[in-house]
Amino acid sequence: LLRYANNSKYKGHDLLKKQVYVAPAVIEELQRIINDSQILKEDDKYWPEPDDVGRQEIEILHKNNHISFLTTKIGSLIDIQDSEDVDGLKCFYYLVQDLKCLVFSLISLHFKIKPIQN
């Protein structure tokens, strides 16, 4: 089961939630992305706290690891240039981008109104 939640206040919504059941191949790809990112070696101790701009949070349950990261909203890499942990935030930023791409593609395919015809 893959769950996605977004508390963006988009169109007046408080919380947008989607969940889909995925094949083992998708889980393997998620694990590969997480492992390749090296995020499990990071620590958000020196990352900027959430502020008025927003917040980004990711929770990862991976094998025997349960880890959560929290920081302010990162719009682009320019936003992290002056932080205390540039490399850790870059790792987080790229992981979030990769996961968003995969999740949005899966959700789009899963909830497509007109299925793709062969």
Sequence and secondary structure as in RCSB ss.txt:
>XXXX:A:sequence
LLRYANNSKYKGHDLLKKQVYVAPAVIEELQRIINDSQILKEDDKYWPEPDDVGRQEIEILHKNNHISFLTTKIG
SLIDIQDSEDVDGLKCFYYLVQDLKCLVFSLISLHFKIKPIQN
>XXXX:A:secstr
 EEEEE   GGG S EEEEE   HHHHHHHHHHHHHHTGGG  GGGS   BTTBEEEEEEEETTEEEEEEEE   
SGGGGTTSS HHHHHHHHHHHHHHHHHHHHHHHHHT SS    
